[in-house]
């Protein structure tokens, strides 16, 4: 028997996938399961994107691209930051990757040494801890509270920074909470990390899905950041496996060399298609979808509150509600299992996102139609009596 590497002992299980698999099993038995578990929008790629993919295929454009991506796509991403996200970005700093997952892996490999500690808030997206571990790093989870919107603060950084700490990974808006850092809080956090000579990795995967304030990249505050983003969420291209990173100029060449070895390039047909994401017709469609997600949030949060499922912080982005079920159960895992098996509604237990609030919290994704959301709330109401 082949012996596993030691790092495999510390690999974090992603329970959302397990819930998804159980939901599929129930569906295979003929049950009508409404999934509010997986963070995948119920929209598909914009029509112009699909058409561009077909043209690129017919034209035989499926060969390798440069490791950093197609120049036209890098230009389009940089312009998107200027026009939509409030930050001036040079195209040369954009590196196109095989999803944001590949971006995080490359970033971790580039700046984390074995034994380095990286600070993350609890709750957080669990898979991110595995990327840090793959680079030999160690994640230190810091419990966050509703009063801070479940986000890390400059004070948290100052208190928890140790001799092995190398940097911090934060997400705004966050998975699982859907909450964002204010510009003032984010600026203070970045300044504190830089005072410690550390790095900031900034997950902006959900940034364009901001509801209550204009989306503004952390790059508008500071250039010396590693920013991670994706075509999966706002652009609804989950299976196309395409993302990007924006890095300081001194990191571009080293990361490009690493990308050439680990991935050669991101999927080239997906890159050609993604250029059409930035067409005005496509952007109009994405904005309509963003407003539809906001409409779902505005329905779901008060509906949950009426059921005695408390939402401590109203999400201002992404498509998640981080909800407190402690009035109904002392164990979110058991609550999620019972809700799935008895009401055929799938949500994710809090254990996925860190231990601090695991017992009382669940993540609910509003990535399905309003009609299904209404039915899910009805089923939950019946289940809760």
Secondary structure as UniProt FT lines:
FT   HELIX           6..10
FT   HELIX           15..28
FT   TURN            29..30
FT   STRAND          34..35
FT   HELIX           47..58
FT   TURN            59..60
FT   TURN            67..68
FT   HELIX           71..83
FT   HELIX           91..93
FT   STRAND          94..97
FT   HELIX           99..111
FT   TURN            114..115
FT   STRAND          117..122
FT   HELIX           127..134
FT   TURN            135..136
FT   STRAND          138..143
FT   HELIX           146..148
FT   TURN            149..150
FT   HELIX           154..160
FT   TURN            163..164
FT   STRAND          165..171
FT   TURN            175..177
FT   HELIX           183..195
FT   TURN            196..197
FT   STRAND          199..203
FT   TURN            205..208
FT   HELIX           218..220
FT   STRAND          226..230
FT   TURN            234..235
FT   HELIX           238..240
FT   STRAND          243..246
FT   HELIX           249..262
FT   HELIX           268..274
FT   HELIX           275..278
FT   HELIX           280..306
FT   TURN            307..308
FT   TURN            318..319
FT   STRAND          320..324
FT   TURN            326..328
FT   HELIX           332..338
FT   HELIX           339..343
FT   STRAND          345..346
FT   STRAND          348..349
FT   HELIX           350..353
FT   TURN            356..360
FT   STRAND          361..365
FT   HELIX           370..384
//
